């Protein structure tokens, strides 16, 4: 019974009806816009809560908070942390593991033959 539910959840995009596709795209856009505004509001609220009290800096408006966030991304890297070098290392390890798996599969085929 659980497996039947999983199969329905994993429908391919091609199997979706047109209204379902349109609804999911519209819902995704609405969610992205909502998260955009929420994220800006959170940055502004945290700044206005902490910085004036700690450092005596002026309070920021919504778009000023986005400007500070953009400036910090330019100076310190992207949102979400991590670095591109760590991504390269992760990809290198993944490629090495996939190559090992391919070699193991080829060895098993040779042993069977």
C-alpha positions as CSV (number, residue, x, y, z in Angstrom):
1,X,0.0,0.0,0.0
2,X,2.9,2.4,0.8
3,X,4.5,1.5,-2.5
4,X,1.4,2.6,-4.5
5,X,1.6,6.0,-2.9
6,X,5.2,6.4,-3.8
7,X,4.6,5.5,-7.4
8,X,1.9,8.2,-7.7
9,X,4.2,10.8,-6.2
10,X,7.0,10.0,-8.6
11,X,5.0,10.7,-11.7
12,X,7.1,12.0,-14.6
13,X,6.5,15.6,-15.8
14,X,5.3,14.2,-19.2
15,X,2.5,12.3,-17.4
16,X,1.1,15.4,-15.7
17,X,-2.0,17.1,-17.0
18,X,-1.7,20.7,-18.4
19,X,-3.6,22.2,-15.4
20,X,-1.3,20.4,-13.0
21,X,1.7,21.7,-14.9
22,X,0.4,25.3,-15.0
23,X,-0.6,25.1,-11.3
24,X,2.8,23.8,-10.2
25,X,4.6,26.5,-12.2
26,X,2.4,29.3,-10.9
27,X,2.7,27.9,-7.4
28,X,6.5,27.8,-7.7
29,X,6.7,31.4,-8.9
30,X,4.4,32.6,-6.1
31,X,6.6,30.6,-3.6
32,X,9.8,32.1,-5.0
33,X,8.5,35.7,-4.8
34,X,7.1,35.2,-1.3
35,X,10.5,33.8,-0.1
36,X,12.3,36.7,-1.8
37,X,10.2,39.2,0.2
38,X,10.4,37.2,3.4
39,X,14.2,36.9,3.1
40,X,14.6,40.7,2.7
41,X,12.3,41.3,5.6
42,X,14.3,38.9,7.8
43,X,17.6,40.6,6.9
44,X,16.0,44.1,7.6
45,X,14.5,43.0,10.9
46,X,17.8,41.4,12.1
47,X,19.8,44.5,11.2
48,X,17.3,46.9,12.8
49,X,17.2,44.7,15.9
50,X,20.9,44.2,16.4
51,X,23.1,46.9,14.7
52,X,21.6,50.1,16.2
53,X,21.9,48.7,19.7
54,X,25.4,47.1,19.3
55,X,27.2,49.5,17.0
56,X,25.0,52.5,17.0
57,X,24.4,52.2,13.2
58,X,21.2,53.6,11.6
59,X,18.2,51.4,10.9
60,X,17.7,50.2,7.3
61,X,14.7,50.1,5.0
62,X,13.7,47.0,3.1
63,X,15.7,47.8,-0.1
64,X,18.7,49.0,1.8
65,X,18.8,45.6,3.6
66,X,18.8,43.9,0.2
67,X,21.6,46.2,-0.9
68,X,23.7,45.2,2.2
69,X,22.9,41.6,1.4
70,X,24.0,42.0,-2.2
71,X,27.2,43.8,-1.1
72,X,28.0,41.0,1.3
73,X,27.5,38.4,-1.4
74,X,29.9,40.3,-3.7
75,X,32.5,40.7,-1.0
76,X,32.3,37.3,0.8
77,X,30.8,34.9,-1.7
78,X,27.4,33.6,-2.5
79,X,24.4,33.1,-0.2
80,X,24.4,29.8,1.6
81,X,28.0,29.4,2.5
82,X,30.5,27.0,1.1
83,X,33.0,27.7,-1.6
84,X,33.5,26.6,-5.2
85,X,36.6,24.7,-4.2
86,X,34.6,22.5,-1.8
87,X,32.2,21.8,-4.7
88,X,35.1,20.8,-6.9
89,X,36.4,18.5,-4.3
90,X,33.0,16.9,-3.8
91,X,32.6,16.4,-7.6
92,X,36.1,15.0,-7.8
93,X,35.3,12.4,-5.1
94,X,32.0,11.6,-6.8
95,X,33.7,11.0,-10.2
96,X,36.3,8.8,-8.5
97,X,33.6,6.7,-6.8
98,X,31.7,6.3,-10.0
99,X,34.8,5.2,-11.8
100,X,35.5,2.7,-9.1
101,X,31.9,1.4,-9.4
102,X,32.4,1.1,-13.2
103,X,35.6,-0.9,-12.7
104,X,33.9,-3.2,-10.2
105,X,31.0,-3.8,-12.6
106,X,33.5,-4.7,-15.4
107,X,35.4,-7.0,-13.1
108,X,32.1,-8.8,-12.2
109,X,31.2,-9.2,-15.9
110,X,34.6,-10.6,-16.6
111,X,34.3,-13.1,-13.8
112,X,30.9,-14.3,-14.9
113,X,32.1,-14.7,-18.5
